[in-house]
């Protein structure tokens, strides 16, 4: 809203000699950094009050686990309030609306992704975590119910994003961006290179569906140790900030030979707000955690990771930067598949993989810290790959 207010009053401010004091808001880099700082402060300042509210409402983790080997560990986390993702989602929403140009289609659609996933996760958390207080009833959403809403969101995002790109003539917003592929010929015009493949609508929609459903579930599965999902998410979103700023600048995009998407810089404000919210949440979620994000936080973080990468056409780079998330969900798929096909045998001591490492002798802090290190390395590699064209 601040940017919209500036845009509406720019002429008057300039006539009064006041524009020079607020012109910094016209710099996208400043608004990206400000959104990160603002969302960080929101989570930091409202964290304690939110935790107290959740405790009063008795929205705490049960401390139960299906894995016998983990029950002693999870029991120590019983009664720690969860559903703290409302802090993350709320901070992202307020910061983005305040500092981004919400007239940009990509920002509006991104806010839809945020709210859709946060509400979906919130309903699931509320049903699970208040079952005892309600005296029984639904113990959360069924897996197929969550999947229907995740797939539905992916369908809507894919359909409307493609339609917008087509109507606005943004060719690169529909392009298949392969590793090491040049989007432009060096020193040429802004026209797509001959090797660029423009996806048909259904292929684009399928990519959106798979990525949004897959990433939201991957972050959800990774959220099992203090600070694990929040820390990794913060690093990946910082990488997406850089990619969004590059994609939104015709000069930088052509120099690096990557797709230029008009308006993508404003998505950088959304990515910055999300990174800041994750860092702020770590203040309360670091070991020993005072609050967990729950599905409310993990689903919206995964959905936003996928959405931003779709907008800037860097889905494959996202998969590289999100390698820890992918390893976690792959370990669950492999464990379940192997268990069923062999009549009860296991590949890992426990899935997802962070629990296997814990049961193998690593402390929880070691697992989390080393996962962060791996995530940082992957983000650096992902950003470095942009230069290799």
C-alpha positions, 0 to 999 in steps of 0.5 A, a space after each residue: 500500500 505504501 508503494 500505491 500511495 507513493 504512485 498516486 501522490 508522486 506528482 503532488 509530492 514532487 510539486 511540494 519538493 517532498 518526493 526526494 524524501 520517499 523516492 527510495 520506495 521507487 527502488 525495487 531493491 530497497 522494497 525487497 530488503 524492506 519487506 524482509 526486514 518488516 516481516 522479520 520484525 512482525 514475527 519477532 514482535 508478535 511471536 511471544 503473544 502468539 505463542 501464549 494465545 496458542 497455549 491458552 487454546 491448547 493448540 500443542 503438539 501431541 508428542 506422539 509418533 508412529 515410529 517406536 524408536 522416535 517416541 522418546 524423542 517426540 515425547 519431549 516436544 509434547 505440548 509445544 504449541 504448533 500452528 505457528 505458521 499463522 505468524 509466517 503467513 500473516 507476516 508475509 501477507 502484511 509485508 507484501 501488501 505494504 511494500 509490493 505493487 499489488 496491481 501486478 498480476 504475479 503478486 496478486 496470484 502469489 498472495 492467492 497461493 499464500 492464503 490458499 495453502 495457509 488456510 488448507 494447512 490451518 484447517 488440518 492443524 486445527 482439526 488435529 490439534 484440538 481434537 481432544 479439546 473438542 472431545 473427538 471428531 475429525 483428526 485432521 484432513 485426510 491425505 486425499 483431501 489435502 491433495 485435491 486442494 493442492 492439485 486444484 491450486 496448481 491447476 488454477 495457477 497454471 491456467 491463469 498464469 498461462 492465460 496472463 502471459 499469453 494475453 500480455 504477449 510475455 513469451 518467456 513466461 511460457 518458455 521451457 527453461 532448460 539447464 545451460 540453455 540460452 534464452 537470447 543469442 549473445 549480443 542480440 535482441 530481446 527476442 527468444 533464441 531459436 532453441 527456446 521451446 514455448 510450452 503448450 497450455 496443458 504442459 504448462 499446467 501439468 508442470 504447475 500442478 506437479 511442482 506446487 503439490 510436490 514442493 508443498 508436501 516436501 517442505 511439510 515432510 521436512 518440518 520435523 526438527 527444530 529450525 530445520 524447515 524454516 532455516 532451509 526455506 529462508 536460504 532458498 527464498 533468498 536465492 529466489 530473491 536474486 533470481 526474481 530481481 534478475 528476471 524482472 530486469 531486461 538488462 540483467 536477464 539479457 546479460 545472463 541470457 535467462 528469461 525476462 519476465 516483466 513484473 517479476 521484480 515485484 515477486 522479489 518483494 514476496 520472496 523477500 518477505 517470506 525469507 524474512 518471516 522464516 528468519 524471524 520464525 527461527 527466533 522462536 523455533 530454534 532448539 529448543 523450539 517454543 513453537 512449531 509452524 505446523 501445516 499452516 506454515 509448511 504448506 504455504 512455504 512450499 507452495 510459494 517456493 513452487 509458485 515463484 519459480 514458475 513465474 520466473 521460469 526457474 523451476 529446475 534451478 529451484 529443484 537444485 536449491 531445494 535438494 534437501 527438501 527433495 531428499 526428504 520426500 524421496 526418502 519417504 517414497 522409497 521407504 514406503 515403496 520398499 516396505 510394501 514390496 518386501 513385506 516389511 523391510 526398510 531402507 532407512 531406520 526411519 523416514 524422512 531421512 533426518 530421523 534416520 540420521 538422528 537414530 544413527 547417532 547424530 544429535 538433532 542440532 547436528 542434523 539441522 546445522 548440517 542440513 542448513 550447510 548443504 542447503 546454502 551450498 545448493 543455493 550457491 550452486 543454483 545461482 552459479 548455474 545461471 551464469 553457465 549458458 
